[in-house]
Amino acid sequence: QVQFVESGGGLVQPGGSLRLSCAASGSLRSIYAMGWYRQAPGKQRELVAAITNGGSTNYADSVKGRFTISVDNAKNTVYLQMNSLKPEDTAVYYCAAGHSTGTYDYWGQGTQVTVSS
């Protein structure tokens, strides 16, 4: 089992920045990838960014060039740096981890990000 503690969400004005953190604990040795998903009201959950244990990353087209995912292995923490935020980035953001490509077996509780003036 893997557990997460997420932090960093909040209210920010358009054009602003936030950094989300997800501290993981538990059985991390077999984790292949970690990612951030988001879900806006009335919409399906979507993958925002992911990083593998080899350091490969991928991003949703809507956030490329604005968001950066990174990992601090010493702290077992994954980050999502979000810059140039837009109102359409408003959603609940979830940290997730999985044992194989494209599958996520463990989920965080979610943190709210609201972009509004």
C-alpha positions as CSV (number, residue, x, y, z in Angstrom):
1,Q,0.0,0.0,0.0
2,V,1.0,3.6,-0.7
3,Q,-0.3,6.6,1.2
4,F,-0.1,10.3,0.3
5,V,-0.2,13.6,2.0
6,E,-1.0,16.3,-0.5
7,S,-0.6,20.1,0.0
8,G,-0.2,23.3,-1.8
9,G,-3.7,24.0,-3.2
10,G,-5.5,27.2,-2.8
11,L,-6.9,30.3,-4.5
12,V,-4.7,32.2,-7.0
13,Q,-5.4,34.9,-9.6
14,P,-5.0,34.2,-13.3
15,G,-1.4,34.4,-14.3
16,G,-0.3,33.3,-10.9
17,S,1.6,30.2,-9.7
18,L,1.2,27.4,-7.2
19,R,3.2,24.4,-6.3
20,L,1.5,21.2,-5.3
21,S,3.3,18.6,-3.1
22,C,2.6,15.0,-2.6
23,A,4.5,13.1,0.1
24,A,4.4,9.4,-0.4
25,S,4.9,6.6,2.2
26,G,4.5,2.9,2.3
27,S,5.5,0.3,-0.3
28,L,7.3,2.5,-2.8
29,R,9.9,0.2,-4.2
30,S,7.8,-1.3,-6.9
31,I,6.2,2.0,-8.0
32,Y,6.8,2.7,-11.8
33,A,5.2,6.1,-12.1
34,M,3.6,8.9,-10.2
35,G,1.3,11.5,-11.6
36,W,-1.1,14.3,-11.1
37,Y,-4.7,14.1,-12.2
38,R,-7.4,16.8,-12.0
39,Q,-11.1,16.8,-12.1
40,A,-13.2,19.9,-12.7
41,P,-16.9,20.0,-11.8
42,G,-19.0,18.2,-14.4
43,K,-15.9,16.9,-16.2
44,Q,-14.0,13.6,-16.3
45,R,-10.8,13.2,-14.4
46,E,-7.8,13.8,-16.6
47,L,-4.1,13.2,-16.4
48,V,-2.2,16.4,-16.0
49,A,1.4,15.2,-15.7
50,A,3.3,12.0,-15.0
51,I,6.9,11.0,-14.2
52,T,8.4,7.5,-14.3
53,N,11.0,6.1,-12.0
54,G,13.4,6.6,-14.9
55,G,12.7,10.3,-15.0
56,S,10.5,10.3,-18.2
57,T,7.7,12.8,-18.1
58,N,4.6,13.5,-20.1
59,Y,2.1,16.3,-19.9
60,A,-1.4,17.1,-21.1
61,D,-1.3,19.4,-24.1
62,S,-3.3,22.0,-22.1
63,V,-0.5,22.4,-19.5
64,K,2.7,22.0,-21.6
65,G,5.1,24.8,-21.1
66,R,3.2,26.0,-18.0
67,F,3.4,23.0,-15.5
68,T,6.4,21.0,-14.4
69,I,6.4,17.7,-12.6
70,S,9.4,16.7,-10.5
71,V,10.4,14.2,-7.8
72,D,12.6,14.5,-4.7
73,N,13.5,10.9,-4.1
74,A,15.2,11.6,-0.8
75,K,11.9,12.9,0.5
76,N,9.6,10.5,-1.5
77,T,7.8,13.6,-2.7
78,V,6.4,14.5,-6.1
79,Y,5.8,18.2,-7.0
80,L,3.7,19.9,-9.6
81,Q,4.8,23.5,-10.3
82,M,2.0,25.4,-12.0
83,N,2.8,28.7,-13.6
84,S,0.7,31.1,-15.8
85,L,-2.5,29.6,-14.3
86,K,-5.8,30.0,-16.1
87,P,-9.4,29.9,-14.8
88,E,-9.8,26.6,-16.7
89,D,-7.1,25.0,-14.5
90,T,-9.6,25.2,-11.6
91,A,-10.1,21.6,-10.4
92,V,-9.4,19.2,-7.6
93,Y,-5.9,17.8,-8.2
94,Y,-5.1,14.3,-7.2
95,C,-1.7,12.6,-6.7
96,A,-1.5,9.0,-7.9
97,A,1.0,6.2,-8.2
98,G,1.1,3.0,-10.2
99,H,3.1,-0.2,-10.7
100,S,2.9,-0.2,-14.5
101,T,2.5,2.0,-17.6
102,G,-0.8,3.8,-17.8
103,T,-2.3,2.4,-14.6
104,Y,-2.6,4.1,-11.2
105,D,-3.3,2.0,-8.2
106,Y,-3.1,4.5,-5.4
107,W,-4.7,7.9,-5.0
108,G,-4.4,10.9,-2.8
109,Q,-7.3,12.7,-1.2
110,G,-7.2,15.6,-3.6
111,T,-6.4,19.3,-3.2
112,Q,-8.5,22.1,-4.5
113,V,-7.0,24.6,-6.9
114,T,-9.1,27.7,-7.8
115,V,-7.9,30.2,-10.3
116,S,-10.1,33.3,-10.2
117,S,-9.8,37.1,-9.9
